């Protein structure tokens, strides 16, 4: 929502607002492993930066690249995706599917102009609360080095309509190219007409697609 979009300007290293700034990190985690690991970190009283907002999924294989884009659009300075270890997925191969999508999205980040240090992936099981707290510390530090993501345009700032372009008029449609099957059919018809005309044959049988799959008619 537009109300959730936070306006942040790049400031120099000496600016007081820059010194007080803390990154906002969206953590998209698996319900069965990483979420339980984060809960164990809390039970064990392991401290880690409170700037992480956890979003729980039944499986990281459910993640769509658009979810990651939406997290950045809604004001996240970094995104952390975490799920079960390979071979331990409760849905067999959901974590491997998420890993493939993650690899593709890292290449898309260059197109979007986002620093790759803002996006991270990790395997964390339900018994690895210590590892979860350590990963959050490392990701927070990397995102802090990159700095605030900047300001995304709010929906209210996007023009409702663009100026109309002059009408260039209808474009000429190119003549459809004759397919190979149409050319062969035309040649067969010409040959049949010639043979019937000179009396070489008295009957020509042809076949066409029938009304049911796998059937034909003569």
N, C-alpha and C positions, 0 to 999 in steps of 0.2 A: 504494500500500500504506500501511497505517496507520503503519508505521515511517518512512515518508518524509514524513509530515505533521509540519511543524515548528511548535511552539507559540511564538508570539511575542505579546507584550503591548505595547500602545501605551505609550510612556514619554515623559517630558518632554524638551525639547531639551537639557537639561543632563545627562541620564542618560548614564553612560559606555557602556552597551550600545547606546544610540541613536547615539552618535557613531561607534562602531565598526561599525555595521550597514551592509551593502552589499546592494543589491537583487539578487534572483535573477530572471533574465530567461530565458524559454524562447523560442528563435528557431526557428520552423518555416519552413524554407527549401526552395527548389527545388534539385534535384540538379544541373541543367544550368547554371544561371546564378549564383544567389546563393551556393550552396555553393562553386562555383569562384571567385567573387569573394572570399569569405572566405578561401579557401586562398591566393589571390594576396596578400591583405593580410598573411597570415603570411609568405609568401615575401619580400615587400617589407619585412618587419620593421616594419609599421605597428602601433603599440601601441594597444590599446583595452581597456576594462575586462574582466577575466577572468570576470565574473559571468554571462556569456551562455552558456547551454547550447544547442548547436545540435542540432536534430532534422531529419534530411534526408528529404525526400519526392521521389518522382520528378516530381511536379508539384504546385503549390499548389492546382490544381483538385481534388486528392484530399482536401484538408482538409475536415473536418466540423466544424460549430460545437461539437459535443461534445468535440472534441479541445482546443479553447480552454478550455472549462469544466474539462476534466480537468487541464489545465496549472495553472490557478489552484487547483484542489482539491489538487493534489499539492505545493503550496507555492511556486509561482512568484508573484513580486510584479508581474511584467509579462510581456507576450507580444508578440513581434515576428514578423510574417508578411512574408516577402519572396520575390519570384519574378522571372520574366523581365519585360522591358518589354513593353507592349502591341504586338502584331504579331510578337514574337520567340519566342512560346511554342513549344516543341518538340512540343506536343500541340495546336497550332492555337489553341484558345480556353480552355485550362485556367486561365490567369492571370486572364482576364476573369470566368470563373465564380467563382473565388476572391474576386475583388473584390466581386462582387454579394453573396456570402455574408457577407463581412466587413462590408459596409454594413448588412446586416440585423442582424448580431450586435452592432454598436455600439448599436443601439436596445435590444437585449435586455439590455445591460449596465446600463442604468438600472433595469430590473426586478430584476436581481440585486443591485443596490446597489454596483456597482463603478465607480470613477472611470474615465472614458474615457481618461485619460492613461496608463492601464496597458496599453492595447492600441494597437498601431501597425502600419501597413502601408507597404511601400516596394518600389520597383522597383530591383533591383540586377543588373547583367549580370556576366558572367564577367570582364570587364576592368576593373571598377570596385571594386578593392580599397580604394582611398582613400575612395570614397563609403561603402562598408560600414563601415569603421572610424569614419567621422564619424557615421553614423546610429546606431551602437551607443553612441557617446559621448552623443549627444543623447537617445536613449531612456533610457539609464541615468540621466542627470541629471533627466529628467522624473519617472521612477519614484522616484528618491531624494527629490524634492520632495514627492511624495504620501505617502511613508513606507511602512512594512511593511503588507502586506495585512491582517494580523490572524490570528486563529486560526480555522481551520475545525474543525468537530467531527469527531473521529476516529470510524471505524466502530464501535470498541468502546464509544463513549459513546452511541451511538444505541440506544434501548431496543429489545430484541428483539421485543416485542409491545406493543400499546397496549391499554388497558382496553376491554373489550367494551361496546358501547352497548346499552341496553335494546332488546329486539325490539319494534318497533311493530306487528308483525302484518302479514299480507298486505295489500298495497295493492289497492284495487278497480281492475280493469282497465277502461278506457273502451271502449265499444263501437266497433269499427272503423268509420270513416267509409266510406260507400258511394262507390266511385270512379265517375267519369263513364262509363267503359266498361260497368260493371255496370248502371248506370241505363239506358243505351241498350239493352243486351241485354234487360233486363226489359221495356222498352217494345215492342221488336220482337216478343218472344214473345207478349205480350198482343195485339198487333195481328194476328199470324199466327193465333192461336187464334180471334179474333173473325171473321176473314175465312173461315177454314175452317169455322167453325160455321154461318155464315149462307149458305154455298154460293157466296160471291163468287169464291173461288178453289178449285182442286182440288189444288194442289201448291205447296209453299213450299220454296225452295232456300236453304240456309244454308251458310256457309263457316267453317272453323276452321283453326287452325295445323296444318300437317302434321308428320310425324316428322323431316323433313329441312329444313335451312335453305332458305328461299325457296320452300317448297312449301306447299300448302294442300289440305284435303280438303273435299268437299261433304257 
